[in-house]
């Protein structure tokens, strides 16, 4: 009776294990990466403007309450003209 080789030829189970450990080592070297989307960046900028706006409103309220707030008619007129005629 003659017995032939069972299974694939040139297959080394130790080599397969070595390849698996090398692959896990390669994947372990990968680093996490964080990317902030454009929309998130715009929201961060909007938040900065919101805090600045709140501070300005607070100052204006204090000026109105103390009676030191002065209206600049010329600036208001220029702003209205720019809004309607210089779009």
C-alpha positions as a Markdown table, in Angstrom:
| # | Residue | x | y | z |
|---|---|---|---|---|
| 1 | Unk | 0.0 | 0.0 | 0.0 |
| 2 | Unk | 1.3 | 3.4 | -1.0 |
| 3 | Unk | 0.3 | 6.5 | 1.0 |
| 4 | Unk | 0.4 | 9.8 | -0.9 |
| 5 | Unk | 0.8 | 13.2 | 0.8 |
| 6 | Unk | -2.5 | 14.4 | 2.2 |
| 7 | Unk | -3.3 | 18.1 | 1.9 |
| 8 | Unk | -1.7 | 20.8 | -0.1 |
| 9 | Unk | 2.0 | 20.8 | -1.0 |
| 10 | Unk | 4.3 | 23.5 | 0.1 |
| 11 | Unk | 2.1 | 24.6 | 3.0 |
| 12 | Unk | 3.9 | 25.3 | 6.2 |
| 13 | Unk | 1.5 | 25.9 | 9.2 |
| 14 | Unk | 4.3 | 27.8 | 11.0 |
| 15 | Unk | 4.6 | 30.2 | 8.0 |
| 16 | Unk | 0.9 | 30.9 | 8.0 |
| 17 | Unk | 1.1 | 31.7 | 11.7 |
| 18 | Unk | 4.0 | 34.0 | 11.1 |
| 19 | Unk | 2.1 | 35.8 | 8.3 |
| 20 | Unk | -0.9 | 36.3 | 10.6 |
| 21 | Unk | 1.3 | 37.9 | 13.3 |
| 22 | Unk | 2.9 | 40.2 | 10.8 |
| 23 | Unk | -0.5 | 41.3 | 9.5 |
| 24 | Unk | -1.6 | 42.1 | 13.1 |
| 25 | Unk | 1.6 | 44.0 | 13.7 |
| 26 | Unk | 1.0 | 46.0 | 10.5 |
| 27 | Unk | -2.6 | 46.8 | 11.5 |
| 28 | Unk | -1.4 | 47.8 | 15.0 |
| 29 | Unk | 0.9 | 50.4 | 13.6 |
| 30 | Unk | -2.1 | 52.3 | 12.1 |
| 31 | Unk | -3.0 | 55.4 | 13.9 |
| 32 | Unk | -6.4 | 57.0 | 14.4 |
| 33 | Unk | -7.1 | 60.1 | 12.3 |
| 34 | Unk | -9.6 | 62.8 | 13.1 |
| 35 | Unk | -11.0 | 65.1 | 10.5 |
| 36 | Unk | -13.3 | 67.9 | 11.2 |
| 37 | Unk | -15.8 | 68.6 | 8.5 |
| 38 | Unk | -16.4 | 71.9 | 6.9 |
| 39 | Unk | -19.8 | 72.2 | 8.4 |
| 40 | Unk | -18.4 | 71.6 | 11.9 |
| 41 | Unk | -15.8 | 74.3 | 11.3 |
| 42 | Unk | -18.5 | 76.7 | 10.3 |
| 43 | Unk | -20.4 | 75.9 | 13.4 |
| 44 | Unk | -17.4 | 76.6 | 15.5 |
| 45 | Unk | -17.0 | 80.0 | 13.8 |
| 46 | Unk | -20.6 | 80.8 | 14.3 |
| 47 | Unk | -20.3 | 80.0 | 18.0 |
| 48 | Unk | -17.4 | 82.6 | 18.2 |
| 49 | Unk | -19.6 | 85.2 | 16.6 |
| 50 | Unk | -22.5 | 84.4 | 18.9 |
| 51 | Unk | -20.4 | 85.0 | 22.0 |
| 52 | Unk | -19.1 | 88.3 | 20.6 |
| 53 | Unk | -22.7 | 89.3 | 19.7 |
| 54 | Unk | -23.9 | 88.5 | 23.2 |
| 55 | Unk | -21.1 | 90.7 | 24.7 |
| 56 | Unk | -22.0 | 93.6 | 22.4 |
| 57 | Unk | -25.7 | 93.3 | 23.3 |
| 58 | Unk | -24.8 | 93.3 | 27.0 |
| 59 | Unk | -22.7 | 96.5 | 26.5 |
| 60 | Unk | -25.6 | 98.2 | 24.6 |
| 61 | Unk | -28.1 | 97.3 | 27.3 |
| 62 | Unk | -25.9 | 98.8 | 29.9 |
| 63 | Unk | -25.4 | 102.0 | 27.8 |
| 64 | Unk | -29.2 | 102.3 | 27.3 |
| 65 | Unk | -29.9 | 101.8 | 31.0 |
| 66 | Unk | -27.3 | 104.4 | 32.1 |
| 67 | Unk | -28.4 | 106.8 | 29.3 |
| 68 | Unk | -25.0 | 107.0 | 27.6 |
| 69 | Unk | -26.1 | 105.3 | 24.4 |
| 70 | Unk | -25.9 | 107.7 | 21.4 |
| 71 | Unk | -27.5 | 107.0 | 18.1 |
| 72 | Unk | -25.3 | 107.6 | 15.0 |
| 73 | Unk | -27.9 | 108.7 | 12.4 |
| 74 | Unk | -25.4 | 109.0 | 9.6 |
| 75 | Unk | -24.2 | 105.4 | 10.1 |
| 76 | Unk | -27.8 | 104.1 | 10.1 |
| 77 | Unk | -28.6 | 106.1 | 6.9 |
| 78 | Unk | -25.5 | 104.8 | 5.1 |
| 79 | Unk | -26.4 | 101.2 | 6.2 |
| 80 | Unk | -29.9 | 101.5 | 4.9 |
| 81 | Unk | -28.7 | 102.9 | 1.5 |
| 82 | Unk | -26.1 | 100.2 | 1.2 |
| 83 | Unk | -28.6 | 97.5 | 1.9 |
| 84 | Unk | -31.1 | 98.7 | -0.7 |
| 85 | Unk | -29.0 | 100.1 | -3.4 |
| 86 | Unk | -25.6 | 98.5 | -3.3 |
| 87 | Unk | -26.4 | 94.8 | -3.3 |
